[in-house]
Structure formats: structure tokens, C-alpha cells
Amino acid sequence: MQIARYDPESVRKLFDDMASTYGRVNLISSFGFTARWRHKVVAGLPLASADCVVDLMSGMGELWRSLSEGLPASARVVGVDLSPEMARRTRKGWHFSVDVAVADVLAWDPGTASADVVVSSFGLKTFDREQQQLLAHKVAELLKPGGVYSFVEISVPSSRPVRVVYMFYLKRVIPWIGRLFLGNPDCYRMLGVYTEAFGDAAHFTRCLQAAGLEGSAVSYFFGCATGARGTKPA
């Protein structure tokens, strides 16, 4: 049985509630690391030759600043996010075209083999293990042969000293920072709950491989963030 916190309606409500403060809290509480990890997740991708990039769990389009450094004006970015409040706050005026679909990514049907690149930052933790399998198949369907993907997510470090300090910060300090910005501390507390249950991107990487994609897991800053990166065989 799916735990209630992974129900799409629960996730939508959580991010709708956080939308007005999420950007500031995220940047300040991470000491800018989330911005650096977003740059790393797109670094080295073949953006210059991409016609279509799909950003899954796109939030407020935070990843698009990193994408903008490599995408040509002819490119199109398609963002998909469950939260209408997060989607409403996406920045406009990029040099490439942007379309945002407010939808549950697992139920979203854009057609197959449409993307040169699939990316995502900090949305994986809101999927349980079964949903991650479905998401991996969605990525395989979206990518053109030879297309590439890259994901990043806050994770639980394997080193015990780092893990103890980091999880205390996620579960205790970040909700307090959220309260300072007039956010609901219970919402920000859930980010730690999701992260602890997620662990790291190893399971999702195996799901991607089982879906027929090539690639491997990636670790950032002692495992405080992990991801998956690879290609769809041509």
C-alpha cells in the first residue's frame, strides 16, 4: 500500500504550501549548494545540439539558469510539475522557449521519444521505490535514441559522522529557517522525512538500467546529494 505522503495529492499540497518561501529557504539553508549541484547536474550534457529538454519535477524552473548557459535559442524546455503554485512562479524571459505542464509526471503523456535531454533536480525523494520504477520507464519513453539524462537529489550520506550532522540539520534546523521566513515548519520538516526514506539514488539508478538505459550513480559532496546520469542506447 502506498504511504499517504507519496500520494500525488499530498505532494501537490505540500509544495503549494511551500511555494511562496521555498526559493529563499532552499538557497539560504543549503548555503548555495543546491545551486552548485544544479550546475553540476547539467555540466557536460550536449545542450548545444539539443532541440528539446524535459525538466521533470521542475518546480519554479530553478534548473533553467544552469540550462541557459548551454542551450541555443532554438531549443525548447518543457517543465513538468505537480504543483500549480510552484509552476506559477516560474521565471519568464529566457532566450529559449518554455512550456510548463502542471501534471503528475507519472500520468503525463507527452508522446514517446521526444526529448534529447531529460533532467531533474530535487524531486526524486517524493517518489517511493515503486514510483521510481515507473519514473525510470517514463524517462526511457521520453528520450530519443542517443538522448541523455541527469538527475540530482538530496541524500543520506553513507559516512556516519557526516550523516548524523547532515540529517540533524535537515530535520531540525531547516524547519526553523522555514519558520523565520513565515513558512510552515511542518512542511519543511517533511523534506527531511522524504530524504531519510529516499536514502540515495542507487535504487533509482538500478531502475533506469532495468528500463533499458545506460548510466551510473553520481555522488556530490560526501554523498549529501546523489544522482543518476547516462544515455539511452542509440
Buried (B, 14 or more C-beta within 10 A) or exposed (E): EEEEBBEBEBBBBBBBBBBEBBBBBBBEBBEEBBBBBBBBBBEEBEBEEBBBBBBBBBBBBBBBBBBBEBBEEEBBBBBBBBBBBBBEBBEEEBEBEBEBBBBEBBEBEBEEEBBBBBBBBBBBBBBBEEBBBBBBBBBBBBBBEEBBBBBBBBBBBEEEEBBEEBBEBBBEEBBEBBBEBEBBBEBBBBBBEBBBBBBBBEBBBBBBBEBEBEBEBBBBBEBBBBBBBBBBEE
